[in-house]
Amino acid sequence: MPESVRVLICDDHELFREGVKAILETEAGIEVVGEAHNGRDGVDQAVRVHPDVVLMDMEMPGLNGLEATRRVHKADPKIKIILLTMYAEDDLVAACMDAGAAGYVLKDVPATQLIYAIRAVAKGGRYLSPAAMGGIMDRYLRGGERVETRYDLLTDREREVLKLLADGLSVKEIGSQLSLSVKTVDVHKTNLMRKLGIHDRAGLIRYAIQHRLVRLPHMK
């Protein structure tokens, strides 16, 4: 009998995690081996548990899904990661695939599509929701070269600082959260602004929004 596909669910919404877990637990051959409530916890659990597949939410506080994906893939390329998001922009899909994701699934898809994606990537394939495909598949199938962006020039720590600044934290609060001195955070802030060609906090926030690094509040 083939081994079950071991899945880690990483999402900051408990209700969403519980819903996905309930769906997967009814599927033969799929086992939920852990849940993480943010990107940093997701990276830690993935490295510790070594699941076959990680379901990674794109937008989470602290460390977003894109950065968490990059770190998990760097730590263990054998772990397959599926990004879960509401956005289908080509640039965002490409960034996730370049970060090491094996799949990209929109959160409004039927459960059957998510289950299919999990099984597909666990077998070594790739899966993109039809709405997210655009011109991405042609690019990867043809082996198109990736164009380096300014964001690629940032270190992992600079990306963390950028995310937290965009989330509204002060330099002192960021230092406390990352166990860094205020002076060190200021250095990272200066370096990332120089690399991005941005000169104020408002510009950083606009950049983070444009690149889906922060979650925008839902309008009622």
C-alpha positions as CSV (number, residue, x, y, z in Angstrom):
1,M,0.0,0.0,0.0
2,P,1.5,3.4,-1.0
3,E,2.5,5.8,1.8
4,S,0.2,8.7,2.5
5,V,1.1,12.2,1.3
6,R,2.1,14.1,4.4
7,V,0.8,17.7,4.4
8,L,1.6,20.7,6.5
9,I,-1.0,23.6,6.5
10,C,0.3,27.1,7.0
11,D,-2.3,29.9,7.2
12,D,-2.9,32.6,9.8
13,H,-6.7,32.1,9.8
14,E,-7.6,29.3,12.1
15,L,-11.0,28.8,10.5
16,F,-9.4,28.3,7.1
17,R,-6.8,25.8,8.5
18,E,-9.5,23.8,10.2
19,G,-11.6,23.8,7.0
20,V,-8.8,22.5,4.8
21,K,-7.8,20.0,7.5
22,A,-11.3,18.7,7.7
23,I,-11.4,18.2,3.9
24,L,-8.0,16.5,3.7
25,E,-8.7,14.2,6.5
26,T,-11.6,12.6,4.5
27,E,-9.2,11.8,1.7
28,A,-7.5,8.4,1.6
29,G,-3.8,8.6,1.1
30,I,-3.4,12.2,2.5
31,E,-2.3,12.8,6.1
32,V,-2.2,16.3,7.8
33,V,1.0,16.2,9.9
34,G,1.0,19.8,11.2
35,E,-0.5,23.3,11.2
36,A,1.4,26.6,11.3
37,H,-0.2,30.0,12.0
38,N,2.4,32.2,10.3
39,G,5.3,32.0,7.9
40,R,8.1,31.8,10.4
41,D,6.3,29.0,12.2
42,G,5.7,27.3,8.9
43,V,9.4,27.3,8.0
44,D,10.3,25.9,11.4
45,Q,7.8,23.1,11.2
46,A,8.6,22.2,7.7
47,V,12.3,21.9,8.5
48,R,11.4,19.8,11.6
49,V,8.6,17.6,10.3
50,H,9.7,17.3,6.6
51,P,6.2,17.0,5.1
52,D,5.8,16.0,1.5
53,V,3.7,19.0,0.7
54,V,3.2,22.4,2.4
55,L,0.1,24.4,1.8
56,M,1.4,28.0,2.2
57,D,-0.8,31.0,2.5
58,M,0.5,34.0,0.6
59,E,-0.4,36.7,3.0
60,M,0.6,36.3,6.6
61,P,2.0,38.6,9.3
62,G,5.7,38.8,10.0
63,L,7.0,36.5,7.2
64,N,4.8,36.2,4.2
65,G,4.2,33.1,2.1
66,L,6.6,34.0,-0.7
67,E,9.6,34.5,1.7
68,A,8.6,31.4,3.7
69,T,8.5,29.4,0.5
70,R,11.9,30.6,-0.4
71,R,13.3,29.5,2.9
72,V,11.7,26.1,3.0
73,H,12.8,25.4,-0.6
74,K,16.4,26.5,0.3
75,A,16.4,24.3,3.5
76,D,14.9,21.2,1.7
77,P,14.2,21.3,-2.0
78,K,12.4,17.9,-1.7
79,I,9.5,19.5,0.1
80,K,6.8,20.5,-2.4
81,I,5.1,23.9,-1.7
82,I,1.7,25.0,-2.9
83,L,0.9,28.7,-2.6
84,L,-2.7,29.5,-1.6
85,T,-3.9,33.0,-2.5
86,M,-6.7,35.2,-3.9
87,Y,-4.4,36.8,-6.5
88,A,-3.7,35.6,-10.0
89,E,-1.3,38.2,-11.5
90,D,1.3,36.8,-13.8
91,D,4.2,38.6,-12.0
92,L,3.1,37.2,-8.6
93,V,2.7,33.7,-9.9
94,A,6.2,33.9,-11.5
95,A,7.7,35.2,-8.3
96,C,6.3,32.2,-6.4
97,M,7.5,29.7,-8.9
98,D,10.9,31.3,-8.9
99,A,11.0,31.1,-5.1
100,G,10.6,27.3,-5.4
101,A,6.8,26.7,-5.3
102,A,5.6,23.6,-7.1
103,G,2.0,24.8,-7.2
104,Y,-0.2,27.9,-7.1
105,V,-3.9,27.5,-6.2
106,L,-6.5,30.2,-5.8
107,K,-8.5,30.0,-2.5
108,D,-11.8,30.0,-4.3
109,V,-11.3,26.7,-6.1
110,P,-13.3,23.6,-5.4
111,A,-11.9,21.2,-2.8
112,T,-11.3,18.6,-5.6
113,Q,-8.9,20.9,-7.4
114,L,-6.8,21.4,-4.2
115,I,-6.7,17.7,-3.6
116,Y,-5.6,17.1,-7.2
117,A,-2.9,19.7,-6.8
118,I,-1.6,18.1,-3.7
119,R,-1.4,14.7,-5.4
120,A,0.2,16.2,-8.5
121,V,3.0,18.0,-6.8
122,A,3.6,15.1,-4.4
123,K,4.4,13.0,-7.5
124,G,6.9,15.6,-8.7
125,G,4.7,17.6,-11.0
126,R,3.6,21.2,-11.0
127,Y,0.1,22.6,-10.7
128,L,-1.4,26.0,-11.3
129,S,-5.0,26.9,-11.0
130,P,-6.4,27.6,-14.5
131,A,-7.1,31.2,-13.6
132,A,-3.5,31.8,-12.6
133,M,-1.9,30.3,-15.6
134,G,-1.8,33.3,-18.0
135,G,1.5,33.2,-19.9
136,I,3.3,31.6,-17.0
137,M,3.3,28.0,-18.3
138,D,4.7,28.9,-21.7
139,R,7.5,30.7,-20.0
140,Y,8.5,27.7,-17.8
141,L,7.9,25.1,-20.5
142,R,10.1,27.0,-22.9
143,G,12.8,27.5,-20.2
144,G,12.6,31.2,-20.3
145,E,15.1,33.0,-18.2
146,R,14.0,35.0,-15.2
147,V,14.6,38.7,-15.2
148,E,16.2,39.8,-11.9
149,T,14.4,42.5,-10.0
150,R,15.5,44.9,-7.3
151,Y,13.7,42.8,-4.7
152,D,16.1,39.9,-5.6
153,L,19.0,42.1,-4.4
154,L,17.6,42.2,-0.8
155,T,18.9,39.8,1.8
156,D,16.5,37.7,3.8
157,R,16.8,40.0,6.7
158,E,16.1,43.1,4.6
159,R,13.0,41.5,3.2
160,E,11.8,40.8,6.8
161,V,12.4,44.4,7.8
162,L,10.6,45.6,4.7
163,K,7.6,43.5,5.5
164,L,7.4,44.6,9.1
165,L,7.9,48.3,8.2
166,A,5.0,48.0,5.7
167,D,3.0,46.3,8.5
168,G,3.3,49.5,10.5
169,L,5.9,48.5,13.1
170,S,8.4,51.0,14.3
171,V,12.1,50.4,14.1
172,K,12.2,49.7,17.9
173,E,9.3,47.2,17.6
174,I,11.0,45.4,14.6
175,G,14.2,45.2,16.7
176,S,12.3,43.6,19.5
177,Q,10.5,41.1,17.2
178,L,13.7,40.1,15.4
179,S,16.0,40.3,18.4
180,L,18.1,43.0,16.8
181,S,19.3,46.3,18.0
182,V,17.7,49.5,16.8
183,K,20.9,50.5,15.1
184,T,21.0,47.2,13.2
185,V,17.4,47.6,12.1
186,D,18.2,51.1,10.9
187,V,21.1,49.7,8.9
188,H,18.9,47.1,7.2
189,K,16.3,49.8,6.5
190,T,18.8,52.1,4.9
191,N,20.2,49.3,2.8
192,L,16.9,48.1,1.5
193,M,15.7,51.6,0.7
194,R,19.0,52.2,-1.2
195,K,18.6,48.9,-3.2
196,L,14.9,49.6,-4.0
197,G,15.5,53.2,-4.8
198,I,12.9,54.3,-2.3
199,H,13.5,57.3,0.1
200,D,10.6,57.2,2.6
201,R,8.3,54.9,4.5
202,A,5.3,55.8,2.4
203,G,7.2,54.6,-0.7
204,L,8.1,51.4,1.1
205,I,4.4,50.8,1.9
206,R,3.4,51.5,-1.7
207,Y,6.1,49.0,-2.9
208,A,4.9,46.4,-0.4
209,I,1.3,46.7,-1.5
210,Q,2.2,46.6,-5.2
211,H,4.2,43.4,-4.6
212,R,1.5,41.8,-2.4
213,L,3.8,41.7,0.7
214,V,1.1,43.0,3.0
215,R,-2.6,42.2,3.3
216,L,-5.0,44.9,2.5
217,P,-8.2,45.1,4.7
218,H,-11.3,43.8,2.9
219,M,-13.7,46.6,2.0
220,K,-17.3,46.0,3.0
